[in-house]
Amino acid sequence: MDHGNVIVRFIGVSFGYDEEKPLLDEVDFSIRENAKIALMGQNGAGKSTILKLLTGELKPKEGGVHVRAKATIATSLQVIPREQMADTIREFFARAFKVVPRSLDGLIKNVLETVNLTAPLTKQIKDFSGGQQARLLLAYALIQEPDILLLDEPTNNLDKAGIEHLTSFLIMYPKTVLVISHDADFLNLFTEGVLYLDVFTHKMEQYVGNYFDVLEEIAARLERERMKNARLLKEIQDRKDKVNFFANKGGKMRKLASKLRGQVAEAEEEMVDVRRDDRTIRDFVIPAQDVIVALATLTSVKVVKDHTPHLVPVNITLRKRNRLLVTGPNGIGKSTLLRTLAEGKDKGAVIGKDVKVGYYRQDFSGLDFDATVYDSLESVMAMKSNEKLRAVASEFLLTSDLLRNKVGSLSEGQKGLLCFARFVLQAPGLLILDEPTNHINFRHLPVIAKAIDAYKGGLILVSHSPEFVSQIHVTETLDLGELKV
């Protein structure tokens, strides 16, 4: 694709929510018209902050954010704001315009076709599945026909068909796209360059090429830097040993020792500041509550077809070490089944008496966003222990500073790690996991899958990640799409 002039430029941009802890430090980069760029970086590096600076929601402390005159920007967020969940489809899309066009219904119909979704305009947002809400978020951005499309984790909650449809659309989209995503295969299919934001240096690096080529380039650079540092360290130690030897000899030997000290200082200055890649969480164990009774019994489930729920009989009993995988296309009722089971609102899906449930909700709405991270962890502990709480928190990269922050201030990836830290402290008898790979850095996923597979309690899982599911020994599958209604 022919890329024109620069449409976005960051010049010396510095920003931080806390004056003493900068998030961005003199960040410089540019994006040309019609480019498809991936924005990479560790959890909490500030990727979503970059998007907010672009839209003007945030202002830089120093430097400038320059967007081409009259260029329009629209963002597809990770989740629909809670205050908009009661909106109807029509009300939701009306928010995208300062002046609501008379042709709004027609525009909605066209944009829903673009994201492969059909729905009545009077249906409320809260009644859509997570995957359908992901499509609505994309449609909300597209209906504005922006010159610059910003996508924040757009594949979260999407099934395979949804991801394929989105990928095809982005390849053909004739304007500028900036994407944050942990889905490497998705990114590699359409991106032409990468912006890498480092959480430790707070700097931005820019690379040209497809996603996998850039990853190889970064890995090769890291290896070269490590090799250079290893050589310099050897030289430094050798010279230090000589300094110690000659310094005690007196006369000319002392002058030689002084010269060697200078060489040591020069070599230390040459040391490359090797990028510290993401720390991967260590192997962990989710303790299981010792329960004799059946953990959960399902005698019926609601299957949604053509936006109409149908009650279908089933016969499933979960006990310890049973792992039930619930599958089906977006909107079929998977998340609804998990939610009504966890909340005890479905007579056909019942949790056993006194069974403790660990519930991972795909939108994290089960967390108290106003509580501190510390209080969120402590609330699930049967026996309070500051030492144990902090030890578990550190295993999930929740530092002492983060423990004092409110849950709502965490990045989506950090909220996901918080959920797993809570499971470790809670020791549930039944885990209910609704898209547990959402927002989690791909480096952590094999560790999490290993812990789930080793978990001795019962498990009910919904996931659109075949690679993740393949690492867990599933004992039974309930495909809602195959049930006869």
C-alpha positions as CSV (number, residue, x, y, z in Angstrom):
1,M,0.0,0.0,0.0
2,D,1.2,3.5,-0.8
3,H,1.8,5.5,2.3
4,G,1.5,9.2,2.1
5,N,2.6,12.0,4.4
6,V,2.9,11.7,8.1
7,I,-0.5,11.8,9.8
8,V,0.7,11.4,13.5
9,R,3.9,12.6,15.1
10,F,5.0,12.5,18.8
11,I,7.9,14.9,19.5
12,G,9.6,14.6,22.9
13,V,6.4,13.5,24.7
14,S,6.7,12.9,28.4
15,F,3.8,11.9,30.6
16,G,3.1,10.4,34.0
17,Y,0.1,10.0,36.3
18,D,2.5,10.4,39.2
19,E,5.1,13.2,38.9
20,E,7.8,11.0,40.4
21,K,7.1,8.0,38.2
22,P,7.1,8.9,34.5
23,L,5.3,6.6,32.1
24,L,6.7,8.1,28.9
25,D,10.0,9.9,28.7
26,E,10.7,12.0,25.6
27,V,8.9,9.6,23.3
28,D,9.4,10.3,19.5
29,F,7.7,8.5,16.6
30,S,5.7,9.1,13.5
31,I,3.0,7.2,11.6
32,R,2.3,7.8,7.9
33,E,-1.1,7.8,6.2
34,N,-2.7,4.4,5.6
35,A,-0.1,2.5,7.6
36,K,-1.1,-0.5,9.7
37,I,1.0,-0.4,12.9
38,A,1.1,-2.6,16.0
39,L,1.8,-1.0,19.4
40,M,3.8,-3.4,21.6
41,G,4.9,-3.1,25.2
42,Q,4.8,-4.8,28.5
43,N,1.7,-4.8,30.7
44,G,1.5,-1.3,32.3
45,A,4.0,0.3,29.8
46,G,1.5,2.9,28.8
47,K,0.1,1.6,25.5
48,S,-3.4,2.7,26.2
49,T,-2.1,6.0,27.4
50,I,-0.6,6.5,24.0
51,L,-4.0,6.1,22.5
52,K,-5.5,8.6,25.0
53,L,-2.8,11.2,24.2
54,L,-3.6,10.7,20.5
55,T,-7.3,11.4,21.0
56,G,-6.7,14.4,23.3
57,E,-8.2,12.7,26.3
58,L,-4.9,13.2,28.0
59,K,-2.3,16.0,27.5
60,P,1.5,15.5,27.6
61,K,3.5,17.0,30.5
62,E,6.2,17.9,28.0
63,G,6.5,17.7,24.2
64,G,3.9,17.7,21.5
65,V,1.4,15.3,20.0
66,H,0.7,16.4,16.4
67,V,-2.2,15.0,14.3
68,R,-2.7,16.2,10.7
69,A,-5.2,19.0,10.4
70,K,-8.8,17.8,10.1
71,A,-7.8,14.2,10.5
72,T,-10.5,12.4,12.5
73,I,-9.8,9.7,15.1
74,A,-12.0,6.9,16.5
75,T,-11.1,4.3,19.2
76,S,-12.4,0.8,19.6
77,L,-12.0,0.3,23.4
78,Q,-11.3,-3.0,25.2
79,V,-14.6,-2.9,27.1
80,I,-17.9,-1.0,26.9
81,P,-18.1,1.5,29.7
82,R,-20.4,0.3,32.5
83,E,-22.6,3.4,32.3
84,Q,-23.4,2.5,28.7
85,M,-24.5,-1.1,29.3
86,A,-28.2,-0.2,29.6
87,D,-28.1,1.6,26.3
88,T,-30.1,0.2,23.4
89,I,-28.2,-0.4,20.1
90,R,-29.6,2.9,18.7
91,E,-28.7,4.9,21.9
92,F,-25.2,3.4,22.0
93,F,-24.4,4.4,18.4
94,A,-26.0,7.9,18.8
95,R,-23.2,8.6,21.3
96,A,-20.7,8.5,18.4
97,F,-22.0,11.8,17.0
98,K,-22.2,15.3,18.2
99,V,-25.2,15.8,16.0
100,V,-27.2,12.6,15.5
101,P,-27.8,12.1,11.8
102,R,-31.3,11.4,10.5
103,S,-29.9,8.3,8.7
104,L,-28.6,6.8,12.0
105,D,-30.6,3.5,11.6
106,G,-29.3,2.9,8.1
107,L,-25.7,3.7,9.2
108,I,-26.1,1.2,12.1
109,K,-27.4,-1.5,9.8
110,N,-24.5,-1.0,7.4
111,V,-21.8,-1.0,10.1
112,L,-23.2,-4.1,11.8
113,E,-23.0,-5.9,8.5
114,T,-19.3,-4.8,8.3
115,V,-18.6,-6.5,11.7
116,N,-20.8,-9.5,10.8
117,L,-23.4,-8.9,13.5
118,T,-27.2,-8.7,13.2
119,A,-29.3,-7.4,16.1
120,P,-32.5,-5.4,16.7
121,L,-31.9,-1.7,17.4
122,T,-33.9,-1.9,20.6
123,K,-31.8,-4.6,22.2
124,Q,-29.7,-3.4,25.2
125,I,-25.9,-3.7,25.2
126,K,-25.9,-5.7,28.4
127,D,-27.8,-8.5,26.7
128,F,-25.0,-9.1,24.2
129,S,-22.3,-11.7,24.8
130,G,-18.7,-10.6,25.3
131,G,-17.8,-11.5,21.7
132,Q,-20.8,-9.5,20.3
133,Q,-19.8,-6.5,22.5
134,A,-16.3,-6.7,21.0
135,R,-17.9,-6.4,17.5
136,L,-20.1,-3.5,18.7
137,L,-17.0,-1.6,20.0
138,L,-15.4,-2.0,16.6
139,A,-18.6,-0.9,14.8
140,Y,-18.8,2.1,17.1
141,A,-15.4,3.3,15.9
142,L,-16.1,2.5,12.2
143,I,-19.5,4.3,12.1
144,Q,-17.5,7.5,12.6
145,E,-15.5,6.8,9.4
146,P,-12.2,7.9,11.0
147,D,-9.0,8.7,9.2
148,I,-7.1,7.1,12.1
149,L,-8.6,3.9,13.6
150,L,-7.3,3.0,17.1
151,L,-7.9,-0.6,18.2
152,D,-7.3,-1.7,21.8
153,E,-7.2,-5.6,22.1
154,P,-9.9,-6.0,19.3
155,T,-9.7,-9.8,19.2
156,N,-10.6,-10.3,22.9
157,N,-13.8,-12.4,23.2
158,L,-14.0,-12.9,19.4
159,D,-14.5,-16.5,18.1
160,K,-12.5,-17.8,15.2
161,A,-14.9,-16.5,12.6
162,G,-15.0,-13.1,14.2
163,I,-11.2,-12.8,14.2
164,E,-11.0,-13.9,10.5
165,H,-13.7,-11.4,9.6
166,L,-11.9,-8.6,11.5
167,T,-8.5,-9.5,9.9
168,S,-9.9,-9.4,6.4
169,F,-11.6,-6.1,7.1
170,L,-8.3,-4.5,8.4
171,I,-6.3,-5.7,5.5
172,M,-8.7,-3.9,3.1
173,Y,-9.3,-0.8,5.3
174,P,-8.0,2.1,3.3
175,K,-6.9,4.3,6.2
176,T,-4.5,4.4,9.1
177,V,-4.8,1.8,11.8
178,L,-2.9,1.5,15.2
179,V,-3.5,-1.7,17.1
180,I,-2.7,-2.9,20.6
181,S,-3.0,-6.7,20.8
182,H,-1.4,-9.7,22.4
183,D,-2.6,-12.0,19.5
184,A,0.7,-12.5,17.6
185,D,-0.9,-14.4,14.7
186,F,-3.6,-11.8,14.2
187,L,-1.0,-9.0,14.2
188,N,1.3,-10.7,11.8
189,L,-1.4,-11.0,9.1
190,F,-1.8,-7.2,8.4
191,T,0.7,-5.0,10.3
192,E,3.6,-3.4,8.4
193,G,5.5,-2.0,11.4
194,V,5.8,-2.0,15.1
195,L,6.1,0.7,17.8
196,Y,7.7,-0.8,20.9
197,L,7.1,1.0,24.2
198,D,9.5,-0.2,26.9
199,V,8.1,-0.2,30.5
200,F,11.6,0.3,32.0
201,T,13.2,3.0,29.8
202,H,9.8,4.7,29.1
203,K,11.1,5.2,25.5
204,M,9.5,4.2,22.1
205,E,11.3,2.3,19.4
206,Q,10.1,2.1,15.8
207,Y,10.5,-0.9,13.5
208,V,9.5,-1.6,9.9
209,G,8.3,-5.1,8.8
210,N,5.7,-7.7,9.7
211,Y,5.2,-8.6,13.3
212,F,7.2,-11.9,13.4
213,D,10.1,-10.3,11.6
214,V,10.2,-7.5,14.1
215,L,10.2,-10.0,17.0
216,E,13.2,-11.7,15.5
217,E,14.9,-8.4,15.0
218,I,14.4,-7.5,18.7
219,A,15.6,-10.9,19.8
220,A,18.7,-10.7,17.7
221,R,19.5,-7.2,19.0
222,L,19.1,-8.4,22.6
223,E,21.5,-11.3,22.0
224,R,24.1,-8.9,20.4
225,E,23.7,-6.6,23.5
226,R,24.1,-9.5,25.9
227,M,27.2,-10.8,24.1
228,K,28.8,-7.3,24.1
229,N,28.1,-6.9,27.8
230,A,29.5,-10.3,28.6
231,R,32.8,-9.4,26.8
232,L,33.0,-6.0,28.5
233,L,32.3,-7.6,31.9
234,K,35.2,-10.0,31.3
235,E,37.5,-7.1,30.4
236,I,36.4,-5.0,33.4
237,Q,37.0,-7.8,35.8
238,D,40.4,-8.6,34.3
239,R,41.5,-4.9,34.6
240,K,40.1,-4.7,38.2
241,D,42.2,-7.7,39.1
242,K,45.3,-6.0,37.6
243,V,44.4,-2.7,39.4
244,N,44.3,-4.5,42.8
245,F,47.7,-6.2,42.0
246,F,49.6,-3.1,40.8
247,A,48.1,-0.6,43.3
248,N,50.2,-2.3,46.1
249,K,53.5,-2.3,44.2
250,G,54.3,1.5,44.4
251,G,56.1,3.8,41.9
252,K,55.3,3.3,38.3
253,M,53.0,0.4,39.1
254,R,50.6,2.8,40.9
255,K,50.5,5.0,37.8
256,L,49.6,1.9,35.7
257,A,46.9,1.0,38.2
258,S,45.5,4.6,37.8
259,K,45.5,4.2,34.0
260,L,43.7,0.8,34.3
261,R,41.0,2.4,36.6
262,G,40.3,4.9,33.8
263,Q,40.0,2.0,31.3
264,V,37.6,0.3,33.7
265,A,35.4,3.4,33.9
266,E,35.4,3.7,30.1
267,A,34.4,0.0,29.7
268,E,31.6,0.4,32.2
269,E,30.2,3.4,30.3
270,E,30.3,1.3,27.1
271,M,28.0,-1.3,28.8
272,V,24.7,-1.5,26.8
273,D,21.5,-0.8,28.7
274,V,20.0,-4.1,27.6
275,R,16.2,-4.0,27.5
276,R,14.6,-5.9,30.3
277,D,11.9,-7.9,28.6
278,D,8.6,-8.8,30.4
279,R,9.1,-10.7,33.5
280,T,7.1,-13.9,33.2
281,I,5.2,-15.1,36.3
282,R,6.6,-18.1,38.0
283,D,4.9,-21.5,38.2
284,F,2.1,-21.4,40.8
285,V,-0.4,-23.7,42.4
286,I,-4.1,-22.9,42.9
287,P,-5.1,-24.8,46.0
288,A,-8.4,-26.6,45.9
289,Q,-11.1,-26.7,48.5
290,D,-11.6,-30.3,49.8
291,V,-15.2,-31.0,48.9
292,I,-17.0,-34.3,48.8
293,V,-20.3,-33.2,47.3
294,A,-20.9,-32.6,43.6
295,L,-19.4,-29.2,42.7
296,A,-22.0,-28.3,40.1
297,T,-25.0,-29.8,38.5
298,L,-26.4,-28.8,35.1
299,T,-29.9,-30.1,34.2
300,S,-30.7,-27.4,31.6
301,V,-29.0,-24.6,29.7
302,K,-30.3,-21.5,27.8
303,V,-29.3,-21.5,24.1
304,V,-29.7,-18.2,22.3
305,K,-30.5,-18.3,18.6
306,D,-31.8,-15.4,16.6
307,H,-31.7,-13.3,19.8
308,T,-34.2,-15.7,21.4
309,P,-33.3,-17.9,24.4
310,H,-34.4,-21.6,24.3
311,L,-34.2,-23.9,27.4
312,V,-32.5,-27.2,26.5
313,P,-32.2,-30.2,28.9
314,V,-28.7,-31.5,29.7
315,N,-27.2,-33.9,32.2
316,I,-23.8,-32.8,33.6
317,T,-22.4,-33.3,37.0
318,L,-19.0,-31.9,38.0
319,R,-16.8,-33.3,40.6
320,K,-13.2,-32.9,41.6
321,R,-10.8,-33.0,38.6
322,N,-13.7,-32.7,36.1
323,R,-13.0,-30.1,33.5
324,L,-15.9,-28.9,31.4
325,L,-15.2,-26.9,28.2
326,V,-18.2,-24.8,27.0
327,T,-18.1,-23.9,23.3
328,G,-20.2,-22.3,20.6
329,P,-20.3,-19.2,18.5
330,N,-20.5,-15.6,19.9
331,G,-23.9,-14.9,21.3
332,I,-25.0,-18.5,21.8
333,G,-25.1,-18.1,25.6
334,K,-21.8,-19.3,27.0
335,S,-21.1,-16.3,29.3
336,T,-24.7,-16.2,30.4
337,L,-24.5,-19.8,31.5
338,L,-21.3,-19.1,33.5
339,R,-22.7,-16.0,35.1
340,T,-26.1,-17.4,36.1
341,L,-24.3,-20.5,37.5
342,A,-21.9,-18.4,39.6
343,E,-24.6,-16.1,40.8
344,G,-27.1,-18.9,41.6
345,K,-29.8,-17.4,39.3
346,D,-30.4,-20.5,37.2
347,K,-32.5,-23.4,38.5
348,G,-31.0,-25.6,35.8
349,A,-27.4,-24.9,36.8
350,V,-26.7,-25.2,40.5
351,I,-23.5,-25.0,42.6
352,G,-23.0,-27.6,45.4
353,K,-23.6,-26.6,49.0
354,D,-20.7,-24.7,50.6
355,V,-18.6,-24.9,47.5
356,K,-16.3,-21.9,47.1
357,V,-16.3,-20.5,43.6
358,G,-13.4,-18.7,41.8
359,Y,-15.0,-16.8,39.0
360,Y,-13.0,-15.1,36.2
361,R,-15.3,-12.7,34.4
362,Q,-14.1,-11.6,31.0
363,D,-14.9,-7.9,31.8
364,F,-13.6,-8.1,35.4
365,S,-17.0,-6.8,36.6
366,G,-16.6,-9.2,39.6
367,L,-13.8,-7.0,41.0
368,D,-14.5,-4.0,43.1
369,F,-12.7,-1.2,41.1
370,D,-12.8,1.2,44.1
371,A,-11.0,-1.2,46.5
372,T,-7.3,-1.2,46.8
373,V,-5.4,-4.1,45.3
374,Y,-4.4,-5.1,48.8
375,D,-8.0,-5.2,50.0
376,S,-9.1,-7.1,46.9
377,L,-6.6,-9.8,47.7
378,E,-7.3,-9.9,51.5
379,S,-11.1,-10.1,50.9
380,V,-10.8,-13.7,49.6
381,M,-8.5,-15.0,52.4
382,A,-10.0,-17.2,55.0
383,M,-7.1,-16.5,57.3
384,K,-5.6,-13.0,57.0
385,S,-1.9,-12.9,56.6
386,N,0.0,-9.9,55.4
387,E,3.1,-11.9,54.7
388,K,1.3,-14.5,52.6
389,L,-0.7,-11.9,50.7
390,R,2.4,-9.9,49.7
391,A,4.3,-13.1,48.7
392,V,1.5,-14.2,46.4
393,A,1.0,-10.7,45.0
394,S,4.7,-10.5,44.1
395,E,4.5,-13.8,42.2
396,F,1.9,-12.2,40.0
397,L,4.0,-9.0,39.5
398,L,1.8,-7.0,41.8
399,T,4.4,-4.8,43.5
400,S,4.1,-3.0,46.9
401,D,3.3,0.2,45.0
402,L,0.5,-1.5,43.1
403,L,-1.0,-3.0,46.2
404,R,-1.8,0.6,47.4
405,N,-3.5,1.5,44.2
406,K,-7.2,1.0,43.4
407,V,-8.1,-2.0,41.3
408,G,-9.6,0.3,38.7
409,S,-6.2,2.0,38.0
410,L,-4.7,-1.4,36.9
411,S,-4.2,-2.2,33.3
412,E,-6.4,-4.9,31.9
413,G,-3.5,-7.4,32.0
414,Q,-2.8,-6.6,35.6
415,K,-6.5,-7.1,36.5
416,G,-6.2,-10.6,34.9
417,L,-3.2,-11.4,37.0
418,L,-5.0,-10.1,40.1
419,C,-7.8,-12.6,39.5
420,F,-5.3,-15.5,39.5
421,A,-3.6,-14.2,42.6
422,R,-7.0,-14.1,44.3
423,F,-7.6,-17.8,43.3
424,V,-4.4,-18.8,44.9
425,L,-5.4,-17.1,48.2
426,Q,-9.0,-18.2,48.0
427,A,-8.5,-22.0,47.4
428,P,-11.8,-22.5,45.6
429,G,-13.5,-25.8,45.0
430,L,-14.7,-24.8,41.6
431,L,-13.1,-22.5,39.0
432,I,-15.4,-20.8,36.5
433,L,-13.2,-19.1,33.8
434,D,-14.8,-17.0,31.1
435,E,-12.1,-16.1,28.5
436,P,-9.1,-16.2,31.0
437,T,-6.6,-15.4,28.2
438,N,-8.1,-12.0,27.5
439,H,-5.6,-9.1,28.1
440,I,-3.0,-11.5,29.6
441,N,0.5,-11.2,28.1
442,F,1.2,-14.2,26.0
443,R,4.4,-15.0,28.0
444,H,2.2,-15.7,31.1
445,L,-0.3,-18.0,29.3
446,P,1.7,-21.3,29.4
447,V,2.3,-20.8,33.1
448,I,-1.4,-20.2,33.8
449,A,-2.5,-23.1,31.6
450,K,-0.1,-25.4,33.6
451,A,-1.6,-24.2,36.9
452,I,-5.2,-24.7,35.7
453,D,-4.3,-28.2,34.4
454,A,-2.8,-29.2,37.7
455,Y,-5.8,-27.7,39.7
456,K,-7.5,-30.5,41.7
457,G,-10.9,-28.9,41.9
458,G,-13.6,-28.7,39.3
459,L,-13.3,-26.4,36.2
460,I,-15.8,-24.8,33.8
461,L,-14.0,-23.0,31.0
462,V,-14.9,-20.8,28.1
463,S,-12.0,-19.9,25.8
464,H,-11.6,-19.0,22.1
465,S,-7.9,-19.7,22.3
466,P,-7.3,-23.3,20.9
467,E,-3.6,-23.2,21.9
468,F,-4.5,-22.4,25.5
469,V,-7.3,-25.0,25.7
470,S,-4.9,-27.7,24.2
471,Q,-2.7,-27.4,27.3
472,I,-5.6,-28.4,29.6
473,H,-6.9,-31.9,29.9
474,V,-10.6,-31.4,29.2
475,T,-12.8,-34.2,30.4
476,E,-16.1,-33.1,28.8
477,T,-17.2,-30.6,26.2
478,L,-20.6,-28.9,26.0
479,D,-21.1,-27.3,22.6
480,L,-24.2,-25.0,22.9
481,G,-24.2,-24.6,19.1
482,E,-24.9,-28.4,18.6
483,L,-27.8,-28.6,21.1
484,K,-31.2,-29.0,19.4
485,V,-33.6,-26.2,20.3
